[in-house]
Amino acid sequence: MVYATGGDPRVYEAGEAWARHAEAIADGLGEAALDLRAALQRFRGRVAIRRRQYAEALVEIDEALALEARRLGAEHPSLAVLHEERGDVLLFLERYDEALAAHDRALVLTEAALGAEHPRTARTILARGKVQERLGRYDDALRSYERALAIWERVHGSEHPRLIWAHTCVGRVHMKAGDLERSERAYARALAIAEAALGADALGVADALVELGGLLRKRGRRGEARALLERAQRIFEAQVGERYPLALALIELGEDALEGGESTRARALLERARRVQGEETNTPDELARTLFALAQALWADGEQARALELGERALERYREAGEAHAVAREAAAAWVAARGATAHGADTR
């Protein structure tokens, strides 16, 4: 109940009340409740992650780790998941070296307990790859992703839906490394598996369509990209309605319209994306991306004052997002500075 209610802003108080009840019970049981107290700290950590309170989440997870190590010993395989969650939180906090060390520790414990070829080991390897990717170590990340993919293929077969995630990671790291052809192949494979395993109108298919559509935009194949992204939009509308996953397609379509000189169309798409996004559902970089694209559309339509206001807000969001988004932040800063100077010059004349 702590986890079920704690991440929902409508019932935060209920989540905190459940946590107090659980803590009181654990206090009454003393040493006999070490496992329950560890579980409580872990769920509190997960709630903090859902609220994007990463510093608080780290405190909770560290407490859970200390309790489990006291109860089971530091080498017990049950601690692997907590080390992995700790690594994920440290990644959000941009403490990358510590994050990699946490995932390394999780991998050591998982391999010792389950072996190098176990599907759970593959999941840990994939999580480690995310940190390597964020560090810009694309060759290392690719090796991690391909190793995880190979394990899952041997265990589950080449058409299992779990492979969608691995192929997507491979595609993303190829894209970041500049190999767009290999990226396209990986994204296309993820889409094919999603369609076959989940059905043509599943949310997982929509996610894969957005990934491939965005990649095709980068390759200059705007017509193909738009067709995929509009299909993703229809799936999201049918499956979730006006909720935040829909923004994934709307942002790509809005940016595409902007690049094609369709500022009015871009504006409508991006305004809609903003309506379905929110503080609780989207990361600062996602919010910043929408704000920045909308600012550009407004500027193209002659609404300079509002465009600059949104550009400044996008820049603030990119600053919140951290150094992982430095390139996008600098692009927004340059745009705001240039447009601000233009607007100021027009005012003085």
Disulfide bonds with the S-S distance in Angstrom:
none
